[in-house]
Amino acid sequence: MRVPTLVKTAAAVTATAAAGAAATSTGTSTRWYRHLRKPAWQPPSAAFPLVWTPLYGLIALAGARALDRSEGPERAAFARGYALNLALNAGWSALFFGARKPGAALAEIAALNVSNLVLLRRAARTDRSAGAALAPYVAWTLFATALNGTIVGLNRGR
C-alpha cells in the first residue's frame, strides 16, 4: 500500500464522516428525534462514534489496499464503487437526521448494503486483507439497517 493512496482514501473517508457527523449531531438533539420510538436494543448515542471511528479507518485502509493492488478497468471499477459507497454512507445521515425521513433512509441504506457487498467482493478478490477490513463495516451497516427498519415500524402513522 502506498502512502499517497492512503492519504486520498483517508481524505475521502474523512469527508464522508464529517458530512455524516454534521447531519447526525444536529439531528440527534432535535425534538423530532428524541420523540421517535426506538427499540430497547438500540445502543446509546455515545456508542456510535466509538464504532464509526475505527470503521472509517478500516474503510480508508481497505480502499487504499484494494486500489494499490489493482489496475486498469478493475481499479477504475473499484474506485467508482468506492466513491458511490461513500456517497451512500453520507447520504443516510442526511436523509434520516437532516431530512427527518426514516423511510427514505431505510431505502437508501438498503442500497448502501448492496454497495457494501459489491465493494467487499471486489476488495477481497483483489486483496484478502482489504476484504477482511471491510467485513466489520458490512456487519455494522446490516445492524444499522435492522435498527432503521425497526424505528420505521415503531413510528408508522406518526
FENUR-V909761 format. One record per run of one state. SS is the DSSP state (hx for helix, st for strand, lp for the rest). FROM is the first residue (numbers start at 1). LEN is the number of residues. If there is no record, write none. Layout:
ss:SS from:FROM len:LEN
ss:SS from:FROM len:LEN
//
This chain:
ss:lp from:1 len:2
ss:hx from:3 len:25
ss:lp from:28 len:3
ss:hx from:31 len:4
ss:lp from:35 len:10
ss:hx from:45 len:24
ss:lp from:69 len:3
ss:hx from:72 len:27
ss:lp from:99 len:3
ss:hx from:102 len:25
ss:lp from:127 len:1
ss:hx from:128 len:27
ss:lp from:155 len:4
//
